[in-house]
Amino acid sequence: MPIKLTLIESFDTPLDVPREKLHIEQIPDRKMYLSSNLAASSRLGNHLFELSALLSVSRKLNRIPTFFIQNRHYDQTLMDTDFLIPGLLDHFLIINQSIPDSITHVEFSMKCCTWDNPERLKNYTDQYLHIKGTHFQSWKYFPRMRHELIEYLKTPVNNFTDLPKSNDDNFITCVHIRRTDFVGSGFFVPDETFILEAMKFVKIEGTVICSMSGLIFISEKRDQNMLTVLFGDDIPYIESLLNQTFTVDEGAEKVYSSSISTNQLFYLFQNISSEFFISHNNPSDSILYSSSNCDVVLFTAPHSTFGWWLGFLSKGGQVYYTDIKFVDDNSISSGMFDQDDYYPPHWIPIKHNSFDNKTLIESLK
């Protein structure tokens, strides 16, 4: 006889209040369930990968996606996810207990960042199936869910009064810079020169729009205000970047001045006046802002899951990223990472030009 699974109606219990373990009863039930190990102690970007993938795989297998609240980290995962994208959690059966020993465990998605074909799970007829793997960091798990996931985002309470809005007058490039926990971790952390050159490259290429179908369109943006919003986990470092001078073209320079304010910094290039803003929002609000305002996204740390989602859920869906194949990052050498599985094919990788190892160019896939 199947196991009784108890639905939790809400999950706003304070983290310092332990949950009572529920007893398992035997009752008839013909529904099929799918659950998974989760990297519950990780951050929001990892949660989005795991829950989006689990929902999509469950649909493919005609199973109900199931979430076991095993400890306070799982509680926090639910609260963080619900704060951003409650519509995603609406599809899950949420169980206030640890995983029963009687549930069948299967090895699947054992490598964080490579795609594992869900078709092979169709051979399992067990009513309760639990995946041993975690992370699910591949767009291939949910290839047609981008617009659906955007619809599941909550309506922002934050009006983002300190940041510009994307409209007919404003074209907004969003840049994500991750540093704090990546420094010394084996993940690539770009230096100032790389970040500034990447920003320059994306700004120049901002008139090239890559559609979701892979077609390229040229769109003249000179009649719009070209604005840039910077996101990151090291605000003093970002502010220091905007106090740099670097070459834009031969003989031309962008000079950043911090004498205006720390939130609004200007540069003048040819006849285009552009303006910089630094976001001080929390991760959830940053993604909500991106979904309505980021026409283009650049994330400079290639294995940043938050930068990935900032781009994936962005308004424009046009994303640039540092080509991980040409930087010092241990992801590929570990055998746990496949760039074709991790990055959607229409996203644009950039790297140093091999001739001068300074100028950034689009990397050929």
N, C-alpha and C positions, 0 to 999 in steps of 0.2 A: 504494500500500500504506500502511496506517496506521502511525502512529508508536508505538514501544514506550514505555510509561510505566512507570517503576520505582517500586514501592511502598517507602516507608521504614517499617521495622517500629517504630522508636522515634525520638523527636526530642528527646532529652535531652542532645545534644551541647552543650558549653559554647559560649557565644556568641563567645568569642575564638578558637575553633578553626574555620578556614574549611572548608567542605564541598567535597569533590571533585566537580567537574562530571561528570555522567554522559554517555556517548555515546548518541546516538539511533540505534536500529536499526529496520529496516523488517520488521514481522511482520504476519501476518493477524490481524485483531481486528474483531469486529462490534459491539462495545459502543460506546455514545455517551457523550461526556464534556462536562462544563460547568465552566469555570473563570471567574475574574473578577479584575480589578484589585482590590486591597484597600488600605485606608488603614492599612497595617501598622504605621506609626509612631505611630498614635493609641492611645487607651486601651481598657480592657476593654469599655466600653459599645459602642463602635464595632465591636469584634470580634464581639460577640454579635449585633448587627444584621446584619452582613455574612454571617456563617457560617450563621445561622438562615435568612436569606433565600435564600442560595445552595442550601442543602439543600432548602428548600421548592420553589424554582423548578426545581431539577433533577428532583424527583419529578414535577412537572407535565409536564416535557418528556421523561420517561423517560430521563434521562441520569444519569451517575455524577458527583456533585460532586467536584471535583478542586482540590487546593491545591498550588500551586507554591512551593517554598521559594526565593525569589529572592535574599534577603540576610538579614542578622542580624535585621532587624525582623520578617520573616516567621517566623523561628525563635522570636522572643520572643512573637509572636502565638499560636503553637501552644502554647508552654509556659504562658502566662497563661490561655489558654482551657482547656487540659487540667487545670490546677490547680483550676478551678471546675466545668467541665461536660464531663467526658471522654466521656460518652455521645454528645454532639453530634459530636465529632471522629471517633467510631467509624464514621460514615457516609462519611467522606471518603477518597478516594485521595490520598495525600500523596506528592508528587514532589520529589525532591532536585535540582532544577535550575531554570534560568530558563525562561520560556515560549518554546517553539520558534517560530521565525519562520513556519513553515508552518501554524500554527494560525490558523483564521479568527477575526478580531476583529469584534465587532458593537457598535454604539452602543446602550446600554441602561442605564437608571438613571444618566443623565448629570447629574441634579440630586440632591443629597444626600438631600433630605427630601421628595420627592414620589414617589408610586407610579407605576411603569411596568408596563403590563399584560404579563405573561409570555406571554400567548397569541400575541403577534406573533412570538415566537421559534420557534414551531412551524413556521414556514415554512422554517427553516434545516435542511437535511439533512446538513450537514457533520458528520463524526464527532467532530471536536474544535472546540468553540465557546468562544470567550473573550469575556467581557463587558468593555467598556471602562470602564464606570461604577464607582463606589464607594459606600460608606456604606449604601445600602439602608435608610434610616431611615424605615420605614413598617411598621406592624402588618399592613397589607394583604398583605404578602409571605408572612406565616405566620399567618393569621387563626385557625386551629384547632390551633395547636401549643403553646399555653401549658402545658397539663398534661403533654404529652410532654416539653417542655424541662425542666420541673420534675423529672420522673423521671430526666432525664439528669444532674442535678446530683450531685456527689460527696457521699459521706457525710462530714459535718464531723468533723474531728479536734479542732477547737476546741469545748470544752464551754460556752463563753460564760458562765463562772461570774460575771462582773461585770455581766451583763445579765439582765433578767427573762425568764421564759418565758411564752408565751401558753398559757393553759389555762382551765378553768372559773372560776378565781378571778381571772385577770389578763386585761385587755383592753389591747392594746398599740398605740399610735399611733407610727409611725416617721416622723421628719422629716429630710429631706435638704437640706443647705445647701451649695451650691457657690459658691466665691468666687475662689480664687487665680488661676487662669488665665483666668477670665471677666472680671475687673476690667479695664476699658479695651479689651476685645476687640470690643465692639459687641453682645455678648450681654447680656441683662438680668440685673443683679445686684440683688436686693431689699435695701432698707435694713432697719435694725432694726425700725422701726415696722411695715413690711409683714410681716416674718417673724413678729413677735409677734402681730399681728392675724390672720395666717393660722393660726397655731397655736391661737389662741382659737376661730376659726371652726370648724376641724376638730374641736376638742375638744367644742364645743357640738353639732355635727352628728354626733358619734360614735355616736349612737343610731340613725342612719339607715343602713341597709345596702342597698347597690345590688347586685343580683345580676348575674351575667354576662349574663342575658337581658334586663336593663334594667328588671326589675320592682323596685319599691321596697318594702322591708319595714321596719317600725318595731320595733326591739328595745331593750328597757330594759336598760341596762348598769349601773344604779346599784348592783347587788349585787356587781359586780366591782371590782377595783382598777383604776383608770384610770391607766395608766402610759405614759410617753412616752420614746422613745429617739431621740436626735439623732445624725445622721451628717453628716460633712462633711470638707472638706480644710483647714479653718482652725480648729483646736481652740481656740486662745485667743479667737477671735471668738465661737465658740459659748458658751464659758464666760462671756464678757462679756454675752451675751444673757440668760443665766439669772441675772443680777444686776440685772435691770431690774424696774420696776413699771409696770403698765399696766392700763387699765380693762377689766373683763370685762363688766359691765353698769352701768347707771346707779347710782352710789353704791357699787359693789362693785369690789374690786381683788384681783388676784393679786400677791403680793409674793414674789419669789424671793430666797432667802438663800444666799449662798455660804459661810456660816459652818459648814455641815454638812460638806460635802466637795465636791470638784470633780466627782466622778462621780455623786453622789446629791444632788439639790436638790429641795426640797419646796415645794409651795404649798398653801394651803387656800382652797377656794372653796365657799361655802355649807357643806354637810355632807359634801362629797366630798374625801377626802384623796388627792392625786395625787403621783406621784413621777417625777422626771426622771433619766435616765441619759445619759451621753455615750459613744458607741462609739469605741473606739480601734483597731478591727480594720482589717485590710487590705481592699481592695475585694472580693476573692473571699469572704472570711469574712463580710463585711457582707451580701452577697447570700444566702449560705447561711443566715445568721441570719434574714433577712427571709422566706425561703421557709418557715420553720417557725414564725415568731413575730410577724410584722407583720400585725396585723388590719386596720390602715388605714395608708396611706402618703401623705405630703404631700411633693412636691418643689417647692422654691420658685424655683429657676432653671429656667424653662420649657424651655430647650433643653439641659438636662443629660441626656446619654444614660445616665449611670450612675444618676441619679435615676429615669429612665424604667424601667430594668431592675429597680431596687430595688422599684418598684411592680408591674411586670408579673409578676415571679416571686414576689411576696409571698404569704403564707399566705391572707390575706383577699381579695386581688384588688380591694379598694376603694381607689381612688386619687384624690387631689386634686392639682391643679397650678395654678400661676399662669397666667392666661389671657394668652397671648402677644400677642393682638390689642390689648390695652389697656396695654401697657408699651413702653418704649423698647428695642426689640430689632430689630436689622437683618436678622433672618432672613427675615421676610415681604417687606420692601422689596427684598431681593436677588433675589426671584423663584425662590429655590431651595427654598422651604419652603411646605408646604400643611398647615395644622393638622388638617384632616380626615384626611389621610393619616398624620400623625405620631401623633396621640393616639387611642386606641381610643374608640369612641363612648360607652361607659358610664362613662368617667372623668369627673370633675367639675372643670370650670375655675372658678376664683374670681378676683374682681377688686374694685377699689375701688368703693364705692357712689358714683354720680355726684352725689348730693345733697350729701354732705359730703367726698367724696374721701378718706375715712379708714376708715370701716367696710368690711369685706370682705363680699361677698355672692357667691352662686353666679351664675356668668355663663351667660346663656342662649345656646345654640348656634344 
